[in-house]
Amino acid sequence: MVSKSLPKIWYGGDYNPEQWDEETVLEDMRMFKLAGIDVATINVFAWAELQPDETTYNFANLDNTLDRLHRNGVYVCLGTSTAAHPAWMAKRYPDIRRVDFEGRKRQFGGRHNSCPNSPTYRKYAERLAEKLAERYKDHPAVLLWHVSNEYGGYCYCENCQKEFRVWLRRKYKTMDELNESWNTAFWGHTFYDWDEIVAPNGLSEEWQGGQNTNFQGISLDYRRFQSESLLDVFRLERDVIKKHTPDTPVTTNLMGLYPELDYFKWGREMDVVSWDNYPSIDTPVSLTAMTHDLMRGLKSGQPFILMEQTPSQQNWQPYNSLKRPGVMRLWSYQAVAHGADTVMFFQLRRSRGATEKYHGAVIEHVGHEHTRVFRESAHLGNELQQLEDQLIDATVDAKVAIIFDWENRWAIDLSSGPSIALDYVKEVHKFYDAFYQKNIPVDLVSVEEDLSKYDIVIAPVMYMLKNGLADRLKAFVRQGGTFVTTFFSGIVDERDLVTLGGYPGELRELVGIWAEEIDALEPTRSNEIVFKQPYGHLHGEYSCHILFDLIHEETAEVLATYGSDFYQGMPVLTRNQYGKGKAYYIASSPDENFMNDFVETVIEEKGIEPGLVSVNGVEVTTRQKNGETIWFVLNHNAESSTFDTGSKRLKDLLSGKHFSGNAEIEGRDVYILKEEY
């Protein structure tokens, strides 16, 4: 869908001509051509300009911008401007302003400052979106609609509280069902009327900014409600746009691992997923790769849009390092390698004032093309034109899936114990990184994904087991799949009520063990995973941390035991034969060496091999198109490194170089390879 009107990888980014005079904008057109920029995201924060009062709309400047961009060969991702309401609206209609976690009514300022349940906001946002869609439905420059911007943040105002009660009545139907689901008999919290329910914030059930709560059921439901409230506002604008432009895709830019919204639900509502990638200089490259794969997984493997990245540096991190020479190009191609069909930036020209004036841009404050950043941007733009449509709509074929669930993440974060050191994303990344280091592609999938297409499915720390998932996992393993889960899994249902009868609840039969207790130690303290007999690549002793399930084998085979403490000799790694497949249970958080040896073992058992072998720091991944495989070789090292093509003869689509057997790649360089027959 991304490539519908532009048969190449889109190249461009956010552009704000309303901040500049005519002479500067004309100069931008010249420099866009030099850089190969063919798509501009515009009108993202222009509501105040478009609508100076309740009844007046002024589209003259936007008309000129669209026409000028189109004349100069630049297409448009058109924003709806609803991410920041105008000052006059905030003054005249207080209901539009959010109430924060501490119960304070926001004044005008910043962004993400509109209540999603404000009737005023919903009315004016829908009206503006419709006026834009009516006016520009036939404009030849418009390729994509961009609704709002980086949705996020919760509101605790009276409107939200009232709508929360309506949401709860739809979900639970009766007060008895609600009280049972929230276990309100605890601390005498029984509710007898819907109007007794208040939003869980710093004035009621939660503290430390929402990191802790007295009632997980209440807080979980409020997070679900707020995520759905913001999603409903997105749908409101999307639907009115679709009424006028049914064939133009609609998106909004997500934020990767952002914790507050359930992005799998959002992905289902978007024509194409887009997201903003802002790693730090020390962010593990495998974590960035994992996040790309997660964004691809929101729509079951469809290509996505890299909507924002910086060409040089950010402005909002504690230490805003420059991207070293070659890194912008390298990280851009990493996004493409994992499923992006665009390379776009924030921003195309640096702002002159306010908070983002030191956020990087293709055109720096000096205003000309004689900068390192512009030269690198123009070089990449030229390469993307050279590639034409060879990569567009290519897919990723993975035999390994890792289940990722936002509601499970919320439940773990809200859990009153057993350890504040337990980090769901870090535990998921441990598994992902072990596959990444071996150049094995991985899909990040929802609990609702079809699992039958995978050989290995991993569910790290699946604390909340949703209805029906255990049966689907059993069916997957019964048919020959390999399933892996870990400590602190199968503990509660989706109401955050403990499944009685022994941990890991509904997974007990599948993994063939039960957990009696869970020990929690400070992260600096550890235990040992001890193998008396080697198992695959696993042997000797490894360290483990954070949580330690004290488990008993039932039908499972014990592969390794704890090495110390009062539970020395108890199982820590088990394997259970189930139908034609097997299920592993890892009872603690293991070190990197264990993860690497364990992953090596399970991929060998399933006959999964990497397409190419490379040294540490050289990432290799693939996409498929028209029955052909495209290999991406990305050297994240600063120095020259090597990879091995095996028996394949490959040609680089960028340089035309030919490779076979052992090959060399320069530091921070990229090869995009196809097989020669």
N, C-alpha and C positions, 0 to 999 in steps of 0.2 A: 504493500500500500504506500510505503514511503516513496517508492520510485515511480509512482504513477505518472507524474508530469515532468520529471527530470531524470533522464536515463543515465545517471551517474551518482556517485556518492555526493550528497549535498555538502557544500562547504561554505561556512559563513558564521553567523552568530547574532547576538543582540546588538541592535543599533538604535540610537536615540537622537534622531536629527532635530527633534524639538529643542534640544539643548544647545544647538549651534546656529550660527548665522548662515546665510546663503552661500557666501564664498567658501566657507569650510565644508559645507555639504557637497558643493561641486568638486572640491578637491578630494573628498572621500570617494566620489564616483570614479575618479581617475585612479586612485590607489586600490580600490576594489578590483578593478580590471587587472592591475599589476599582480595582485595577490591571488587571482583566480577565484574570488569570492562570488558565489552565485545565489546565495540565499541569505536574507536578512530577517531576523525576528524583530518586529516593530510593534509599537503601540501597547507595550506590556504595562506601563505605568502612566498612562495619559488620560485617565478618567477626568481629572480636574480641567484639562484643556478641552476635552471633547464636550463636557457638560458643565458649564460655569454656573448654572442654577437649575432649578427643578424642571423647567420647561424648555430651556434653550440647549440645542445641540449644534456643535460647530465642527464640521468634518473637512473644512477647506484645506487645512494643513495636511491632514492625513491623505486627502485626495492627491495633493501635489506630491507627497512622499511616495505613494504607491505608483503614480504615473512616472515619476523620475526614476525610481528603481527599475521599473519595467523597461523604460527606454534604454537604460544602461545595462540590460541583460541580467538584472538581479531579481530573483523571485522572492516571495514573501511568506513567512510564517507569521500570520496576523493574530496578535494578542487582543484580548477583549478588555484589557485595562482594569479588570475588577479586583485586582489584588490589593489595591489601596484606594479607599473611598475619599472623595473630596472633603476639604475642611468645612465647606458650607453644609454638607450633609451631616457631618458629625455634630455641628453646632445646632442644627435645626431638629435633628432626630436622635436624641440620646440613646434610643434603643439599639442603634446600629453599633455602638461601642461595646467592646467586650468587658466582662468582669474577670479579673485574674484569679489565680489560685488562692490568694489571700483575701478575696472578696472586695477588691478595689475596682471601681469603675474607671476604665481607661479614658484618658483625654485623647484628642486628636494627635497623631504622630506615629512615626514608624510605618510599618506595614503589617500584614497578618492581623489587622486590628478590627476586622468586621465580624460581628456575631453571625454564625451561619444560620441561626434560627430567628434572626431579626426579620420581621415582615418587611420593614423598610429596605434593608439591604437586598433581600431576595427580589423585591419588586423592581428596584432600580438596576440591579445587576442583570436581571433577565431582559429588562427593557433595552439596556444599552447593547447587550449581545444581539438582540433581534435587529436593532437599528443597523448595527454593523453588518450583520448577515444580509439584510435586505439591500444595503447600499453596495456591498462589494461581492455579491454572489456571482457576478459574471466578470469580475475583474480578472484579466489574464495573468496577473502576477501572483495571485493567491494560490498557494499549494497546500496550506495546512492552517488549521485554526488552533490557537494556543489560548486555552481558557485560564484566566487568573494567573497565578505564579506560585510555585512551591507552597502548596497548601500545608498548613500546620498550625499547632497551638490549640488549646482547649479554652472554652468559655464557660463561665459558671453563673451567668446572669439569670434573671427571673424567666426570661423567654426560654432559655435552655432548660432550666429546672422544670418548667411546665411541659415542654416537649419531651423531656426525659420520662416524665410520668406517663405521657401518651404512649411513648415507645415501650415502656414496661408493660402497660396494659395489653398492647398488641402481642407482646412476647409471652407473658405469663397467664393472661386471661383472668386469673383469680388471685386474691391476696394470699390464699393458702399455698398456692404453687410458688409464689414469689418468696414467702417466708421460708418454705422448705428449701428452695434453691439457694437462698442467702444464709441459711442456718441462723435465722434471727433469734432463735431461742437462746443463743449465746449472748450473754450480757443483757438479757431482757430487751432486745431490740425489736420485738414483734410489732409489725405494722398492721393496723386495722382499717386504714383508709389511704388511698393513693396520695392524697394531699399531704400526708405526714412525711413523705419521702423528700429528702433534700439532696442537692448535689454533693458528692463527696469531695471536699476540698479542705483547705487549712482551717476552715471554721467548723468542720464536722468530723469526718472520719479519717482524714489523711494528714500527714505532716512531712517535713523535709521536702517540700516541693512536689509531693505526690510519690515519693520513693517508698513511703510506708503507709499502711492502711490497717485499720482495725477489722475491716470486713472486705476480704478479697473479692467476694461475689459482687458487692455493690460497686467497687472500684473497677472491676473488669467490665461490668455492664456499662459503666459511664464511659470507659474508653471505647467500647464498641459503639456506643451511641454517638460520641463525638466524631469518631472516624466516619460513621455513616452520615452524620449531619453535614460534614464538609463534602462528602461524596455526593450527597443529594443536591448541594449547591452547584457542584460541577455538572451533574446531570441536568439541572435546570437550564444552565446556559447551553450545554451540548444539545439538548433536545430542540431548543428554539433555533439554534444555528442549523441543525439538521433539517428543520422544516423548510429552510430556504436553500441550503446547499447540501443535499443528501449525499452527494458523491465526493465531497471534500472531507478528508479525515480530520478528526478532532482529537487533541491530546491536551495534557497538562504536564508540566515538568516535575517529576518525582525526585526524591533525594536519597536514593540508594538504601542504606541501612537505617534511615530515619525511624525512630522508635514509635512515634505516636499514631501512625495510620497503618491500617492493615492493607498493604499494597496489593496483595493478591485479589482482594475484592475490588480495588481500584482498577487493576489491570483488565478485569473483565468488562469494565465500562468504557474503556478507551479504545479508539480505533487502532492506535499504535502507541506503545509505551515510549515515553521519553524521560530522560533523567539527567541530573547535573553531577558531574564527577569532579570532586575537589580533594584529591589526596594530598597529604603533607609530604615533605621531602623524605620523611622516615616511615611513611605508611608502607607496610609490606606489599610488594607488587602482586602477591597472590591474593591479598585481601581486596585490592582493586579488581583483579580478575574475577574473584568470587562475586563481587557486587555486580559487575557486568552480567555474569551468568544468572544472578538472581533477577535482575531486571528483564533479561531474556525469558526467564521462566514465568514471569507474570502473565504472559499470553502463550504458554505452552510452546516456547521455542521460536516464536516469530521474531524476525529482526526488529531492532529498536532504534530509537533516535538518541544519539548523544547530543543533548540540547545545549549543555553548557560545560565548558572547562575553561581554564585560563591559559592563554598563550605564554604567560610568563610567571606571574605571582598572584597570590591572593592578598586580601587586605584584612581579613577578619580572624586569622589564626594568631596565636601568640607570637609566632616567629614566621614571617612571611618570606620564605626563601624563594629565590629565582629558580625557575626550571633551568637546569644546566643545558648547555648546547646539545641539541639532539633529543632531549627528553620530551619536549612537546610533540615532536613527530612520532617518537617511540610510543608514547602513551596514547596518542591518537590512533595509531595502528593497532594497539592493544585492544581498544574499544571495538574497532572493526573486526579484529580477529575473533572476538567473543560475540559478535552478532550485530554491531551497529552498522547502519546503512547511511550514517551522516557523521560529519566531523564539524562541530559548531562550538563557538566560543561565547563566553561573556568576558569581554565585550569587544566590539569592533573598533571603537575609538574611546580612549580614556576620558571619563567625565572630568570636568574642571573643578567641581566643588562637591561637597557633602561626603558621605561615608565611603563611597566606592571610587573616589578619585585616585586612590593608589592601588586599585585592583587592575591587574594587567589588561592590555588590549593589543590588538594587532597594530593599531596606529597609536603610538605613544604621544605623550604631551609635546614632544618636539615637533610633531605634526608632519614629518616627511618619511620617505621610505628607506632612508639610510640608517637603519637600526638593525641590530642582530635579530630581534624578534620579528620584524617585518620580513627580513630576508628568509628566515626559517619558515614563516607562514607562507610566503610566496612559493618557496620550494615545495612545500607540501601541497599547496593548491595546484601547482603544475603537475605533480605526480597523480593527484586524484583525477585530473582531466585526462591524463595519459591512460589511467586504468579504465576509464569510461564505465561500462556497465558490467565488467567482468565479475565483480563481487556482489552486486546488488541482488538481494533476495536469497543469497546463499544461506544455508542452514547449518546447524551444528548437530552432529550425530554422536550422542553420548550413550554409553552403556551403564553409567553409574549415575544415580540420583541421590541427592541429599535433601531430605524433607526439612523445610524451613516454615515456621508458623509464627506469625506475629502475636496471636493470642496466647500461645504457649510462652512466648518471650515476656509478654505482660505478666502472665501468671507467675513466672519465675522471679521477675523483678519485684513483684508485690508480695511474694511469699515471706512470711515472718519466720525466716530460718530456712535451711539450716546454716547457710553461710553467705555473708555479703560478698565473698570473693567469687561466687559462681556467676559467670558471665556467659549467657547463652550464645552470643555471637562468637566469642572467643572459642567456645567448645565446637561450634560448627566449623569455624575456620581451621581448627586443628586437623580435622578430617580432610577438609578441602585442600589444605596446603600439602598434605601428604600425597594426594593424587596429582596436584599441580606440579610438584617437584618431579614426578615421573611422566609428565606430559600426557596424562590421561584426562580427557574431557569429562566434565561433570555438569549435570543439570541441577539447578536449585529449584525444587518443585513444592507445590502446596500439598496439603493433606488430601486434597480432592483429585490430584493428578492420577491419570492412568499409569499404573506401575508395571503393567505387563511388558512394556517395551524395554525394560531395563534388566540387566543381569544382577546388579547389586543395588540395594536400597539401604541408606543409612539414615537413622533418626536419632541424632545426638540429643541427650537430655530431653526426651519427649515426656516431660513432666505432666502436661495436660494431654490426655488421650481422648480425642473427639469421637463422638458417636459413629460407629461403623468402621473406624480406621483399623482396629484390631482384626476384624474379620477380613478386611482387604489385604492386610499384611499376611495373615495366615494363608489366604488364597495364593498370594504371590510366592511365598516360600513353598507351599505345597506343590506348586507347579515347577519347582526347581530353582527358584531365586535364592540369592544370599541376602539375608537381612542382618543388619548390625544396629544394636542400640546400646545404651550406656546407663550408668548410675542415674538415679533420680528420674526414672522414666516410669510411665504408667501409674503415677501416684494418684492423680485426681481426674475427674471428668471435666467437661467444659463449663460446669458451674463452679469449679474449684472445690468440689467436695471429694474427700478421699474415697477411693474405691476400696471397700472393706474386704477382708479375706486374705490380706498379705500383698505386699509389693512384689512385682510391678503390675498388680491389678489384672486387667484383661490381657496383658502380654505374658502372663505367667505360664500358660500352656505352651505358647510359641517358643519362649526362650528356655523353658524347662528348669527354672530356678525360682526360689522365693527369697526375698530380702527381709531379714528380721529387724535390723537396725541400720541407721546411717550415721557414721561418724563424720565430724567436721573439724579440720585442723587449720591453723593459720597457714597461709600459702607458703611460708618459709619452711614448714615442716612437711615431711613426706613419709611414705611407706615404700615398699618394694613389691614389684611384680616378679615372681620367681618361677622360672621354668625348670623343672627337674629333667624333662625331656624336651628336645627341640620340637617346635611345631612350625613347619615351613621355614620361614626366615627368622622366626622368633626363637630366641634361645637366651640362656643366662639370666640376667637380672636387669630390670628397668625401674625407674622411680615413678611414683604417682602421687597426686596432690588433691587438695580442695575437699572432696567428699570421698567417703569410703563405705560402699554398701557391704554389709555383713550378710552374705548370701549362703544359701544351702542348695546344693544340686538336687534336683528331682529326676528328670529324664536326661538332663544335660551331662556332657562329659567335661570334667575339669581339666583345663589346659595349663593354668598357672594359678599360684596361690600368693597370698600376702606373705611378706618376709619378716614382719616384726609386729610389735604391739600385742595386745591380748587376743587379737584375731589372727595372729600368725598361723599359717597353714589353711586358713579358710579360702574358698575360691575367689579369684579376682578376674579371671577370664574363663568363660565357658563357651561350649559349642553344643547346639542341640539339633539333632537330625529331625526334620519335620517334613513328612511327605518326601518329595524328591529333592528338597532343598535343605538349607541349614540356617540357623539363627545364632548369632554371637551376642554375648552380653559382656560388656566391659564395666566392671564394678567401681572403677575409680577414674580420675582424670590423668591419663598417662603422659609421659614425656615424649618429646619429638622422636627419639630413637625408636620407641615402641611403635608410634604411629607409622613411621616409615616402614618398619619391618612387618607390621600387621597388614598394611595396605599392599605391600609387595606380595604377601602370602595370599590374600584373597583375590587379587587380580590374576595371579598365576593359577589359582584354583578354577577361575572362570575363563581362563584363556584370553584375557584382555591384554593387548600389547600396545605400546605407544607407536604412533606413526613414524616418528623419528626420535633418535636418542641424542641428548645434548648434555653438556656440562652444566654445573650449577650456575644459575643466573641467566641461562638462555631458555626462554619460554618457547615452546612449540605447541601450537594448537591448529585445528583444522575447521574449515567450513566446506560444505558440499553444494555443488550447483550442476544441474544437468548431467548427473552421474559422474562428475569429476570431483576429485578432492583438491582443495587449495590449502597448502601448508603455509602458516605464518611462523617465521622464525624471528624472535624478538630478543635481542641481546640487551639485558638490563645491566650488564656489567659495563664499567667505564673502559675496560680493556678488551682487546681482541679475544675471542673465545671460539670454541669449536662445537660442531654438531655432526651427526653421521646420517647420511641418507640411506644407508644400507645398500640394497641392490637397485634402488630407484635412481633414475636419471631425471633431474629436475631443472627447470628454467625459472629464473627470477623475472616476474612480470614488470618489475621496475627498471632493472639495469640490463636485462637480457643475458646475464651471466648464466653459465651452465654448471651444475653440481652433480657429483656422484661420489659415494663413499664419504670419507672424512673431509669436512669442509670447514672453512674459517669465516667468521663474521666479525666485522669491526665493532669496537665498543659503541653501544647505544644505536646500533644500526638495525635495519629491518630488511628481511627478505620475504617476498610473497611468491611462493613457488607452485608450479604446476608440473605434472609428470610429462616427460617427452616419450612418445611411443615410436 
